[in-house]
Amino acid sequence: MQLFAFGVNHRTAPLEVRERVAFASEQLAEALRDLVVHKPVREAAILSTCNRTEIYCNAQEPATAVQWLAGYHHLKPQQLEPHVYALPRERAVEHAFRVASGLDSMVIGEPQILGQMKDAVRSAEKAGTLGLVLHKLFQQTFSVAKAVRSRTEIGTASVSLAAASVRLAERIFPSVAQQKILFVGAGEMIELTAAHFAAQSPRAMTFANRTLERAQELARRFNGQARPLTDLGDFMAAHDIVVTCTASPLPIIGKGLVERVLKVRRHRPVLMIDLAVPRDVEAEVARLDDVFLYTVDDLGRVVQEGRDLRMAAVEKAEQIIGAKVNDFMHWLAAREAVPTIRALRDQAERARRNELERALRRLRHGDAAAEVLEALSQALTNKLMHGPTAALHDAPETDRDQLIRTLERVYQIRGRN
């Protein structure tokens, strides 16, 4: 078994591919259990966000897991394989550390990914697919992310997607303070984006969600109003900016609805920011006049403008990660030696018990204790030395020098001048 990380992200796959392999949170337990049934996957955890779907696993090799990912989402392997990266051993460890630290994000240093990774680990624990290797990996991952954020400026220098949404609105409208904003959904991303927009004191903020109680919580917090999502067509036209991020597997805002909204608005422009993966807004909406539609990929290009400001922090973070990768690989290598160590101890224990029983029988028969102890010590010495001495005698000449050096190191001796 080996440690692997594989998946797709914003660098390797376009949005239309990423949304097809995204997992809703309620799918994860079932998906994980289904994956580990496909041997030889022993452990697995799935991280699925708007920018990536990744599987961390302890497996024989990743090909079967990649095929599983395609099949689970009803894709042909050839549709997915050009976009998939598969990272073995230390590359997988380094990748996990970089992801949790915000170095692999569309927005360098963004903090949300760490919480999302912790959620992924909790889902794997509940599903029973998190074993010793992945447990150790993720505990070390969270420790590294904490060190990166406390010892570098990566967090303070980051620009979030939420902040980028406000920046985008400021480019389109003379003043955000004069606009009415509709938020569709009530998750963490909507909450963060609403906080950034609220700082600009807009004319009105409305929250629409399938669960009205959650929308009402956000409305109270930001001094807005809450509406049921089922009535979206009745009030959407009253808003100049629409920010949406739900967990719906299918678009909830179609071209027909937006056409009706524009007619009511008499073609006054509307900014639509779709932060969801899969997308909440049909792609065809972008072709309509008077609509400015932006997806998470579009916002990613906006936030890259501040990338140079974060490069010094990134370099320091990479140094921290490099050192911690070496520490983890040393632990993993030690774990791989455990079966051999156990076999050696078992063999020594069997020899000890056999000779002890023989010595006790001689003592019961009245043999002198000193003679019994002498025979016991000689027998143990002979048994423990038999393996290495026989290996030296039987070793081919080409291997003998290397075997001698190994034994000298193991027994801490100098047998040659």
N, C-alpha and C positions, 0 to 999 in steps of 0.2 A: 504494500500500500504506500502511496505517496500523497503529499499535500499538493493540491491544485487550486488555482482560482481561474475561472473562465467566465466570459460573458460579453456583453456589448455595452458601449457607453457613447457619450456625445461626440467623441473623437472618431469612433470606428463605424458608427451606424447613424443614418439619418433618422429623424423623428418618426417617420412612417414605419420604420423597422422596430425602433425601441418601443413604440406603443403596442406593437403586436406581441411582444414577449414580456410585457409588464405583468406583475402579479398584484392583485388586490390583497390587502392585508388578510382578509378572511379566507383567501385561497392558500395561504402559505403552509399551514399545518398539513392539509391534504396533499399538496404538491410535494412537500418534503418527504412525507411517508411514501408517496408513490416513487420518488427518486431512489430512496435507499432500497426499495424492493428490487430495483434494477441493478443487481450485483454486477461488478464488484465495487459499488459505492458504499463505504462503511459509515461515514459521517457526512453531513451536509448542512449548510446554512445558505439562505437566499436573501440577497440585498436587492430590493427593487425600489427605485426612486424615479423622479422625472428624467434624470440624466443617465441612468444605468440600470441594468439588470445583471447581477453577478451571482455566481454560485461558488462558494468555497467548499471544498470537499476533500475527504481522505479517500482516495480511490486508486485502483490499479493504473488506470490511464483515463484521460478525460474524454476520449472519443464517444464512449457510450453515453456519458452525461450530456454532451452536446446534442447527440441524437435525441436523447430524452427531452431536452428543452424544446427542440423543434417540434417533436411529436406532440408534446403536451399542449402546445399552442397551435396545433394543426397546420404546421408549416413543413415544407420539404426541407431536408437538411441543406440542400444546395442554395435555398433562399437565405439561410442564416449563416452558413459557414464563412462566406467572404467577409462578414462583419465581426466574427468572433475572435477574441484573443484567448489563448490558453497559456497560463503561466505556471510552471512547475516549481516546487520546493522554495528556494530562497527568493525567487522572483515573485511567487505568490505572497510570501511573507512581506516583502518590501511593498508590494502593491496594496495589501491590506493596511499597512502602516500609513502609506501615502494617502489612501482614500480617507481614512479616519481623521487624518491631520488636515484635510482640506486641500492637499496639494494636487490631487487629481480631479478636482471639481471644475466645473465650467467657470465658477467664480472662485478664484484662488483664496483659500482661507475661510470659506463660508462655514459657519458652525453647525448648520442643521444636519449635515451628513453624519456627524458623530452620534447624535440621537437616533437617526435612522438605522445606523449600524447596530446600536444597542437594542433597538426594537427587533431587528433581524435575528440577533442572538437569542432574545427572549422567545421568539417564535420557534426557533430550532430547539430550544430547551423544552418547550411545551410539547413539541412534536416528538421528542425523544431521539432526535438525530444529531445531537451535539455530544461528541465523545471527548476523550482525553486530549487528543491533539488539537481539535478546533477550540475546545475550552481554553487551553493554554494559549493558543494563537490570539484569540480575541481578548483575553485578559491582558496579554502583553500589548495588543493593539491599542486598547483604551489607555494603558499607562503611557505609551509612546505619544498618543494624541495629546494627553494632558501635559507631558513634558514639552512638546512642540509649542503648545499655546501659552505655557507659562514662561518659557525661556526665549521665545522669539516674538516679533511684532506681527506675526501672520494673522492673528485674529483682529487686531485693531486696524490693520491695513486693508482688510477685506471690504469688498463692495457686494452687498447681497442682491439677489434677484428682486427683492422687495424694493430696495433703494433704486435699483435700475428702472423699475416700473414707474416710480415717481419722476425720475430724470427723463424718461421717455415722454410722459405726459406733459412735462414742462417744455419740451420741444414742439409739441403739437398745439397746445393751448397757451395763450398769453399769460394766463394765471390759473393754477389749479384751484385757488381759493374761490373761483367763480363757477366751478363745475360741480355737478351732482354725480356721485360715484355709486355704482352698484357692485356688490361683492357676492358672487355665486359660489356657495360652499362655505364651510365653517371649520376647516382644518387649520393646522399650524401655519401653512403658507399664507392662507387668507388672513389669519390673525396678524402675522408679521407685516404683510403688505398694507393691511388696514392701519396699523400703527404708523407706518411711514406716511401714508396719505393723510391721516388725521393730524399729523404735525404741520400740514399745510393749510389747515382750517378750511376744508371745502364747504360748499354751500349745504350739501346734504350727503349722508352716507346711509345706504340701505343694504341689508344683509338678507339674502335668500338662501334657504337650505331645506333639504327634504325633512330634516328634523327641526321643527320650528323652535323648539326650546333652545337649541344650540345657537340659532340665529338671534334669538332674543338675548342670550347672554352677551354676544358680541355687540349687539345694538345698545345694550345698557352700558357696556364698557366704553364705547366710542360715541355715545350720545347720538345714536342713529335710530333707524326703525327696522323692524323685522317683517319679512313677508314670506309666505309659503312658496316653495319653488314651483308648485303646480300652477300658480298664477303668474308665472314669469312673463307671459305674453301681454298681461294687462298693465304692467308697470315698467317694463324694460325701456320703453321709448322715452320715459321721463329722465333718463340718465345719459350723461355725456361720456362717461368712462365706465366700462364693464370689465371687471377683473374676475376671472373664473378659475377655480381649481377644485374639482370634485373627484371622487373615485369611480365615476361612472365608466363602464367599459365601452360605451358608445357616446357619440356627441349628443349633448342636450340642447345645443343652440344650432339650429339648422339655417340654411340659406333662406328658406321661406319665411321663417320668423323674423330674420334680420331685414328682409325686404319690407315686411309689414311695419317694422319699427322705423325704418327710414322714411316710409311714406307718412307716418304719423309725425315724425320730426321735420317733415318738409325738407328732407335732405340736408339737415344740419349734421355735420360730421360727428361720428362716434368712434372713440378709441376702445378697442377690445384687446385685452391682454389675457391670453390663454396660458395658464401656468400648469395645466394638467397634462399628464401622460398616462393613458391615452388622452387625446385631445378632447376638450369639451365643445369646441366650435368646429363645425364642418369647414374643411379647407377651402371649399368653393366660396365661402363668405369673403375671402380676401380679394376676389375679383370684382366685388360690388363697389360702385362709386360711393364716396363719402364714408367709407369704412377703413379704418387703420387697424389691421389685425396683426398682432405680434404673438409668436409662440415662445417657448422657453429657449429655443435655439436662437431666435432673433435677439432676445434679451442677453444671451450669452455674448453676442458680438458687442453689445453696448457696454457690458461690464469689463471687457478686455481693454478698454481705453485706459484703465488705471493699472494695468498689469505691471508696468515698469516700476511702479512705486513699491511693489511687493517682492521684487526679485531678491533683495538682500535678505529678507526674512526667509524666503524659500531656500536659499543656499544654506543658511544655518540649520533650518529644519531638516534638510537632506542629510547633513552631517549627523544629526541626532538619530535619524532613521537608520542610516548605514551602520552605526554602532550597535543599535538594538537588533537589527537583522542578524548580525553575527552572534549575538547572545542567544537568540531564539534557535538558530541553526545548530549551535553547540548543544543546546538542550535536546533538540530533535535527534541529533546524532547519538547522544547518550541514550535516548529512548530506544533507538534501533539496536543498541548493544544489550538491552535488557534480557532478551531471550537467551543469548549466549551466556551472560552472567548467571542467569538462573540455572542453566544446564550445568555450568561448572560447579556451582554450589550444590546442586542435587547430586552430582557424581561424587563430590568430596564427602557429602553427608552419608551417602550409601557406604563408602569405604570406611568411614569412621564407625558407623553402626556395626558393620560386619566384624571389624577387628575388635571393637569393644565387646561384642557378644562372645567372640572366641577367647578373649582375655578373661572374661567373667567365668566361662566354663572351666578354664585352667585353674582359676583361683578356687572354685568350688571343689575341684579335685585335689586341692592341697599343694599345688605348685608354688614355688617361692615367688613372693610378690615382685622382688627385684627382677627375676628372670622373665616374669610375665610382662612387666612394664618395658623391659628391654626389647622383647619380641614384638610388643604392640607398637613401639616407636619405629622399629625397623620396618615392620610391615606397612605402616602408614607412609613412611618415607618412600619405600619401593613403589607403592601404588600411585602416589602423587607424582613421582618422577618418571614413571613408566611412559606416560603419554609424550612429554617433550623429548625424552631420550630416544624413544622409538621413532619419533618424527625426524629427528636429526639423522639417525642411522639410515632411514629409508628415503630421505629427501634426495632428489636429483641434484647433481653437482651445480646446475644452473640456479637452483633455488636455495642451496645450503647457506650461502653468505647472508641472504636476506633473512632466513629463518634464525640464524645465529644472532644477528643484530636485534631481531624481535625478542628472542628469549633473554638476551642481555638486558634489554629495556624492561621487560616484564618482571624479571627476577632481580633487577638492579645489581648485576654482576659484571665483572670484566674478565671474560674467559680467555682473551687473546691479548698479546702485547702489542 
